[in-house]
Amino acid sequence: MNSTAYTAMLQQMEAGAYTEVSAKNTISNLYARQMLTENEYNTLMDKADNLAANTADGETLARVVALETSVKILTEEVDALKAAVEQAGGTVTEPTTGQTGAEDDPIDAVAGMSYEKDKYYRDPTNKEVYICTVDVAYAGLPHEAVNVYFNWVRKE
């Protein structure tokens, strides 16, 4: 049986009362207040992915996700090329990367980026470090979604 909050949110989303970003923010708040079960939360978030991204935040998030998808595809192509070079007897040196997302090397968070589970992020507004608990494309910063997508780790 679904909760009242779940049923009401689903009806409002189907009625077009929410954009993607506003729906996800509301769903996160309902979940943080323990008004939704984890299954209800996941179902609503999946449905929110299909809503119009017709706000500035939603459009930005959509562009960031599209760019990250392109980067993922390009990374796969580069990996295939590296494998071909190595298979032919050549060697490929690895470039030095930026922030790794390790606890001692957190990634600088930017509103609208995709966050990866088990990676660490430094919030620019308060210089605090958070660990991401779920893979998510989020329009905000870690301090805005503590106990929803992130857990606080330390102050830098």
Stockholm file with secondary structure:
# STOCKHOLM 1.0

chainA/1-156         MNSTAYTAMLQQMEAGAYTEVSAKNTISNLYARQMLTENEYNTLMDKADNLAANTADGETLARVVALETSVKILTEEVDALKAAVEQAGGTVTEPTTGQTGAEDDPIDAVAGMSYEKDKYYRDPTNKEVYICTVDVAYAGLPHEAVNVYFNWVRKE
#=GR chainA/1-156 SS CCCHHHHHHHHHHHTTCCCHHHHHHHHHHHHHTTCSCHHHHHHHHHHHTTSCCCSHHHHHHHHHHHHHHHHHHHHHHHHHHHHHHHHTTCCCCCCCCSCCCBTTBCEECCTTCEECTTCEEEETTTTEEEEECSCEECSSCGGGGBTTTEEEEEEC
#=GC SS_cons         CCCHHHHHHHHHHHTTCCCHHHHHHHHHHHHHTTCSCHHHHHHHHHHHTTSCCCSHHHHHHHHHHHHHHHHHHHHHHHHHHHHHHHHTTCCCCCCCCSCCCBTTBCEECCTTCEECTTCEEEETTTTEEEEECSCEECSSCGGGGBTTTEEEEEEC
//
